[in-house]
Amino acid sequence: MILRAMVILALLTFPFAARAADPEFPLGSRIGLVPPPGFQASKHFPGFENAETDSSIVLAALPPQAFSEIETTMTAEAVRNQGIVEDTREVVPLAIGRGIMVVGTEDDKGQKFRKWMFLGAVPEGTVLAAVRVPEAGRTTYPDEVIKASLASLVVRPTVPIEEALQLLPFKLTELSGLRPVRALAGSGVFLTDGPNNGPGPSDQPVFIVSVGQGGPESSSDRALFARNMFTGLSDFADVRIVSGDMLRLGGGNLPTHELQAEGKDAKTGTPVKLVQWVRFAPGGFIRMVGVARADQWLAAFSRFRAVRDGITARE
């Protein structure tokens, strides 16, 4: 609440800024702000852009210790070495902590740009923002407008799962009653069915989809590759592989290795069954692992298979 109050106060200070506007967030980013008029969330980088004026706001989240490190090294000389002639430097008060804003002019191959560099300390870490506007756009975006936008910076607690799914290199076109509850750093997703968002396999069915780079080309090497990954599962005891085969899904266009096994939940001793599918493609693979209690297996396996068959590459 204190942070929101400070944001509103900062916006009221600058008459050109949008008033009472809600912060916007680039896709998959926890960092957001009230963008200047005409700016929209970019589809090309984490931040905002105005394609008509060739203007951009790039945002980056860094660890907490980065603030003091960058503050120390962001000297006038360092800024000048980046090709920016510094005009002003000021401390921008934040609700907790502080921010530093450096404003200057950059000459890029004969074209001049107004540059704003903002370093902010927030409870979750450090935020770095870089704003670039062509000299011709300064009448539309004077310093006061950009400063007001940067002063509106906020950090949301989490990224909504719906957004996180859009950042994955694959699409889930069939969930079969499972629900995604957590994305794995843009490379995978954790699905389940039941009241818990972080269940163990003895609680409710669990299905994990992830992508990896590389992988062997020959069928025999792929079987060994998949088996080696399967033996890396550490949350289960008394695991026994009961079947393994190379499947030719999608009319043979989706070579997929399947392993099925049974074992026990290492924490509870509950009997469970497992399936791993590794779908190979040039340069990479998709790994799918499903786990459910033995007494829930028949229904869970059917649903796991439906999700598997509905996974497609994102274009």
Stockholm file with secondary structure:
# STOCKHOLM 1.0

chainA/1-315         MILRAMVILALLTFPFAARAADPEFPLGSRIGLVPPPGFQASKHFPGFENAETDSSIVLAALPPQAFSEIETTMTAEAVRNQGIVEDTREVVPLAIGRGIMVVGTEDDKGQKFRKWMFLGAVPEGTVLAAVRVPEAGRTTYPDEVIKASLASLVVRPTVPIEEALQLLPFKLTELSGLRPVRALAGSGVFLTDGPNNGPGPSDQPVFIVSVGQGGPESSSDRALFARNMFTGLSDFADVRIVSGDMLRLGGGNLPTHELQAEGKDAKTGTPVKLVQWVRFAPGGFIRMVGVARADQWLAAFSRFRAVRDGITARE
#=GR chainA/1-315 SS CHHHHHHHHHHHHCTTSCSSCCCBCCTTCSEEBCCCTTCEECSSSSEEEETTTTEEEEEEEECTTHHHHHHHHCCHHHHHHTTEEEEEEEEEECSSSEEEEEEEEEEETTEEEEEEEEEEEETTEEEEEEEEEEGGGTTTSCHHHHHHHHHTCEECSSCCHHHHHHTSSEEESCCTTCEEEEECTTSEEEEECSSCSSCCTTTSCEEEEEEEECCCSSHHHHHHHHHHHHTTCCSEEEEEEEEEEEEEEGGGTEEEEEEEEEEEETTTCCEEEEEEEEEEETTEEEEEEEEEEGGGHHHHHHHHHHHHHTEEECC
#=GC SS_cons         CHHHHHHHHHHHHCTTSCSSCCCBCCTTCSEEBCCCTTCEECSSSSEEEETTTTEEEEEEEECTTHHHHHHHHCCHHHHHHTTEEEEEEEEEECSSSEEEEEEEEEEETTEEEEEEEEEEEETTEEEEEEEEEEGGGTTTSCHHHHHHHHHTCEECSSCCHHHHHHTSSEEESCCTTCEEEEECTTSEEEEECSSCSSCCTTTSCEEEEEEEECCCSSHHHHHHHHHHHHTTCCSEEEEEEEEEEEEEEGGGTEEEEEEEEEEEETTTCCEEEEEEEEEEETTEEEEEEEEEEGGGHHHHHHHHHHHHHTEEECC
//
